[in-house]
């Protein structure tokens, strides 16, 4: 199954992508994770991406699209994928359509996880992530079993640098300006599914799986 997850920062795309990828047995592709691992490894790409990420801006399309194209050509994407955080602009969406069409495997579903700004701000201030495996937690809504330690890999969890209030507000502004128009883009293609992202994690997963016809 070929699925894109849309939604504001903090809507729950990453959390749902990990669960859906496991249930549907397809890779989880997160451009944010790819950038963060490049930053951690000090690569040229990481250095370039960091300038934008730290300000809450988008990494330029010409950088981002190439990375996704290379990733989608890998054999593990043959049976599908969950794209999390890409596309984020209309040109990215147009290129994605072109790439997938040339491979003869068009997108099937675009799931918009809908959450309002006020909720997002509350959620992101309590978000903690695992730098080891990318798992996501919330200090009150979804804490790890042992405080401060990732349930999955035992690494100490941290707050993302771009989850501070000033950067969050900028990321939300960027989202409304550049990414929200994708909702209409995919609605016109008849691929859009909208789910309420204020539900708890399990109920959000269930409503996505129902909407894509898996349950
Ligand atoms: P995320 O983990 O998806 O919230 O992404 C973290 C940051 O990485 C974003 O705020 C952007 O600066 C950058 N980023 C991730 N995906 C994209 C994309 N598709 N296009 C441009 N920048 C991106």
Boltz pocket constraint, residues with backbone or C-beta under 6 A from the ligand:
constraints:
  - pocket:
      binder: B
      contacts: [[A, 9], [A, 31], [A, 32], [A, 33], [A, 35], [A, 49], [A, 52], [A, 53], [A, 54], [A, 56], [A, 57], [A, 58], [A, 59], [A, 60], [A, 64], [A, 84], [A, 85], [A, 86], [A, 87], [A, 88], [A, 89], [A, 92], [A, 162], [A, 171]]
      max_distance: 6.0
